[in-house]
Every structure is written in C-alpha cells, then in structure tokens.
Amino acid sequence: MRKHKLLKSLASLQVPAIGYGIRYEFGIFNQLIRDGWQVEVTDKWLKGGWPWELPQPDEACFVGFGGHTENYSDQKGNYQSRWIPGEQAIGIPHDVPVLGYRVNSCNRLRLWRADATESFDFYAFNIGDYYGAVEEKVGSETLSKVLYPNDGTDEGRRLRLKQQHFFVSCSLQDMLRSLKKREIPIEEFPNHWTVQLNDTHPAIAVAELMRLLIDENHFGWEKAWKITTNSVAYTNHTLLPEALEKWDLSLFASLLPRHLELIYEINRRFLQQVRLRYPGNDLILRKLSIIDEEGNKAIRMAHLATIGAHHINGVAALHSDLIKRQLLPEFAELWPQKFTNVTNGVTPRRWVALANPEMSSLVTKHVGDEWITNMELLNKLEELENDSSFLEEFRSTKLSGKRKLAGYIHRQTGILVDPSSMFDVQVKRIHQYKRQHLNALQVITQYLRIKNGQAQGMAPRTVIFGGKAAPGYYMAKLIIRFINGIAEMVNADPDMDGRLRVVFLPDYNVKLGEQVYPATDLSEQISTAGKEASGTGNMKFAMNGALTIGTLDGANIEIRQRVGEENFFLFGKTESEIMELQNNNYNPKDFIEAIPELSETLRLVQLGHFSNGDVDLFKPLINNLIENDPFFVMADFADYLRAQDNVSRAWTNRAAWNRMSLLNTARSGFFSSDRSIREYCESIWEVKPLPVEITCDVN
Ligand SMILES: *Cc1c(COP(=O)(O)O)cnc(C)c1O
C-alpha cells in the first residue's frame, strides 16, 4: 500500500494514474509482545467487510501458469512459439478511489483478487470426492490470500512468483484492453501508458509485455521490444544483496516456461551488445547476464528490469549514486542516460495536516493554508526563528503531542513516562542495518553512567522503540527481546526515575505513526552509511519539528543539507570509510578494546544483567557484534555516544532547541511527495497534469 501516497500525490497534482496491486486477504501480521518476544497474529483486515472498494467482475482477466510451450509455423510460415498453460486463475479487479486534495481529480487503485476458473469440480464431487471437488478452487484462491508469503520454503517462493506474475499480467492486459476499447493502435502504447516498476516485484512485466505483444498481438520482436522499453521504467529500492530478487531457474521454468524463453532471447540480444562493447571479456558477460550461473542457476530480476527500462532511479542522491558506482556499474557505463535520481517524499496531508493538527493550525495562522499543497511555503516560518513567544507556542504543540503519546504508552504498556522529558524515538522495521542494537547499547551505557554517578548534564530521556521483525529473521527478533530486557531493568530501577525510561511500543504501524512522529523531539536515523536507500521516517520526523541524530546515509544527507548542519546531530563513518574498513579486514575487537565504556556495556549484557541472569539469551547478538559486526556497530559506537552527549547539552538550552526544531519544519518542504511526483512527471514519464472540470451542475 506504500504506493498509495504516490497515487494521492498524483491525484492532488491532477495527473491521471492507476496503481495496480493484489487485493490480499491478510496483510502484514499484527505484532504482540509476549515475555519480551514478538508474536505474530494474522491481520484479518477484511473482517466485517470494507466499503471503499468496488469489485468489477466484468473486467476480469485470465492468467496462466505452468504447462509447456510448443513450436508452430504461422500463416506466413514464420516459426512461432506458443504457451499451453497447465492451470489458470481469474483476476477480479477491486477498485479503490483515491481522491486528490481539493481538486476534482480521482485516481484508481486497482487491486486484483484471485478466483478459481472452475470453482467446483462436479465430476470429483459425483464420484464422492468432496474435498477434491474444491481443491482447485482453494489452490487458486491462495494466490491472493497473504501479502508476503514466507519465502523461506520452496512452496512459499513459488507462491510469491505466482503472485507477481498474476498481478502483473492482469495489469498489463488491463492497459492493452483500454487501448482496444478506445480504438488506439497498440503501437501507441508508450504514448498512453507509462509503466513504473516499484522495486523488482513487478519486473516480470518486461517479459510479460513482450509475450502479450508477440504471442497474443502478433508483433515482431524488434517492434515489441521498442514498445516495451519505451514504456517501462524501474525504481530501485535496495542495495542489500540479500534483498535483490532472484528466482531459481527450475522454479521459474516450471511456472513460466514461455517467459523463460523470452528472457533467454532478451538476454542473448543484450549480451551481444555487451560483447561489442567489451570484446573478449567473459567476466563482464557473466556479471551482467540476466541468468546467474554461479551455483544454482537463477534469474536476476534487477537485471531484467534494468535492461527493459528506459530509466532506472534510486530514491535518494547517495542511493542513486551507489546504484551507478556499486550495484550496476557496467550497466551505467553502457547506458549513462538511463540512470537518474528521484529523492523520495512523504505526503504532507497525512503526516502533517492530519497527524499534527495543532502544529498545522499554528503554521496556518502564520503562513496561510497553501502550504498543504505547496510545502516550500513553510520557508516563511524562518522569519519567526527569533520570536520567542512564537517558539514557545510551537513547543507547546509538541508538548501536546507528547502528552497524547504518553497516555497511549501508559494504556498499552503500563509504563508511565514524563512528557517533559526528551522523547527520543526509533520507529521503523527492525533490521540489523537500521541498527536498533546500536541505540539499545547506548541506552545501557547511559544506564551505567547513572548507576556510577557520572550522569552530570544528562538530559532526562524517554527512549521509544517500535517496529516489526520479519517472521523468519531471527536476529531482528532477538533485538526486540533485547530492547524489552533493557526496558524491564531500567524502568524498575528507582535510580532511573526522572532520568531514563525505555519503551518498546507494540505493533508499530501507519496509524500509530500518526501519533508518534508529532510527539518526537529526537529522531534516530542511525543506519550504517550506504545501507538505507532513502528512508521516509526521517522526513516525517523533520517536518514535525524533530531534530535528527543520524549518519550520512540515504535521505539524511539531503535533510541535513536543507535544514542546516547546525540543526542536525551528525555522527558515524561515511559510506567510503565503511567500504575501507570492509576492505581492510575490519575487526570489531579493535574498537571494543579501545573504548572502556563499550567493553563495560557489553560485559554487563554477557553477565545476564538484562536477562534475569540468563547468560545465553543474548549470546548470538553479542557474539555477532564481537566477531563479525557486519553493520559496523562497534566502529560507530564512540562517535554515536559523542553525538548523544551533544544532544543532551543542546536539550538544556530550551530556546535554542525550539529554534532548531522550528527550522527543521520550516526547511523540510522539499521532502513532500508532491515534489517527488513532479520530478517523475518531468524527467521520467514526460506527462503533464490534466485538470478535471466539473461539467455537471451539482445543484
Ligand atoms: C514511514 C514509515 C516507515 C518507514 O520508516 P523508515 O524510518 O524510513 O524505515 C515504516 N513503517 C511505518 C508504519 C511508517 O509510517
């Protein structure tokens, strides 16, 4: 649903667009915390029905899977291939209207629900096989059952690839059908549709559009390829190797045999180009090929998307730069004009106007309400940076957000927190690269300082964590357990009263986010440099007047440039320094031994201080840090602690803090998703707004 914000921005900018996806029955799980551990429970979001969708059964599409291909000669005697699928599903579109803000435009979110083609097998039923009679129905409908099937098993991976092909095929058929309905020749496809692949999940579109054009609409290869590459563009969202999608060749061949043939041909022609450019260089051929030949053969979806797209963009300046320098350097050399950047954004309607009504009305009082669709107008707030009574008013909107969140925290966790303490917040998916464990270890160091009577000048803090771990990601789940172990110890210790509280907020989601971003003083954006593509939480926090403690990673870099380096707490190694450590046999022990507070912090965990004496519980986490530390937590620890001390000092000067907070809000208008969308429209899609005039008389 993340593309929802882009559709909303598109509608607000009056650009016609359709968002395509799956109408799944179970979304991402709800998170419970039991004995400090994450427990997943199913999210039955459709229970009781949902009134905002419109099923359109008469626009259903058929999608094939499996089976085989066979060769034949067409009427002109040309050698052709055709696909005889082994099974079929039907996609029923469910449309959700997406309204623009104070304009007449309304875009469509079209979600496909999978139905069985034959819902009931009468033959099986008649011979007494009741379960067999519904088996095919159950099988097909599993397709749109869950949002992210577990990819830890062969069956789960098969289901994911099936889902991808299912919604991509339905969506492309839908686009072709709309041309036919309007009697527009299919050659004109790129002038009427621009297909933006949001990550590689829909990258099969490159092969599927070729199949629809060649097999079903009888285009020749060259023409079909031209249409495809003029229509498709690709947004990359990650550089992490484990997150780059690859499909096992045997799985792919059994599910999509015709697509595999087409991909082989796309690859053959592409490698021909590479050979001309790099004669005799087999290493480059192997590196760029869509087929990964190392170990088990696999299809590299990012390569397929890159070859089939006219533009490839990253989602922040550093990220787009790393795509060119590290992820796909030879592709960037072949096609420099394809590579570009569109820095991500967030919608000011949800994340400011709706989530933070008090701050919004104060802002509106001073700059008018146009900022809601033109965030750069927030710049005008800079005129008030030295107006002490305005700054106090600004601060009181923050305090009111903090009071509400304090109430929520108390109701959910039983923990009492003081709204006048600094709310120091890290909410986001739990992942080692996001380094919640760096924050958690720093909290232990502060705890030790208080215990040892060395806490002079330390600001009273409420450290708040929230986020879900992927169900199969053991280390992330252990980090949640770790945070809860620390919280239990800290919150029960009278020495910590008035100085330190630690909270893990269960079930962090968008709805809860609306309460959290406005209530935050300090935003933790502490990923290992080079690992976070952009981040969007960082933007929501800054807009709502939080100061950031962060690394030079993702959009943090651009946030810091815009809000001013004096209004941002920077720490940590740069991306190139991290690379250098990595290339020079990084040894975390060198850092641990050099920092007494860090060794002491780790020792306390090893002694079982945060696990009721259980010395084994956090061993996998601590040993990972001591021995490998793949995300350079130890290397950044000392500088993080230094920056946190600066934060504490800054907090004691209330007027200066308020001023920095205001400047963060005033200068973060660039991070509106409206600006991102404008950039997509101008530099990638070449489309213009199409205002909708109301023609009927509503009276
Ligand atoms: C914005 C948002 C995110 C993204 O946060 P990052 O800090 O950029 O990782 C994740 N989850 C929810 C619920 C959000 O609202």
PDBQT file of the ligand as one rigid body, heavy atoms in Angstrom, charges set to zero:
ROOT
HETATM    1  C1  LIG A 701       7.233   5.891   7.383  1.00  0.00    +0.000 C 
HETATM    2  C2  LIG A 701       7.055   4.540   7.920  1.00  0.00    +0.000 A 
HETATM    3  C3  LIG A 701       8.088   3.602   7.782  1.00  0.00    +0.000 A 
HETATM    4  C4  LIG A 701       9.398   3.911   7.142  1.00  0.00    +0.000 C 
HETATM    5  O1  LIG A 701      10.278   4.289   8.173  1.00  0.00    +0.000 OA
HETATM    6  P1  LIG A 701      11.854   4.362   7.940  1.00  0.00    +0.000 P 
HETATM    7  O2  LIG A 701      12.311   5.050   9.204  1.00  0.00    +0.000 OA
HETATM    8  O3  LIG A 701      12.074   5.207   6.737  1.00  0.00    +0.000 OA
HETATM    9  O4  LIG A 701      12.360   2.990   7.821  1.00  0.00    +0.000 OA
HETATM   10  C5  LIG A 701       7.892   2.324   8.306  1.00  0.00    +0.000 A 
HETATM   11  N1  LIG A 701       6.726   1.985   8.919  1.00  0.00    +0.000 NA
HETATM   12  C6  LIG A 701       5.726   2.872   9.071  1.00  0.00    +0.000 A 
HETATM   13  C7  LIG A 701       4.487   2.434   9.759  1.00  0.00    +0.000 C 
HETATM   14  C8  LIG A 701       5.844   4.168   8.571  1.00  0.00    +0.000 A 
HETATM   15  O5  LIG A 701       4.836   5.038   8.733  1.00  0.00    +0.000 OA
ENDROOT
TORSDOF 0
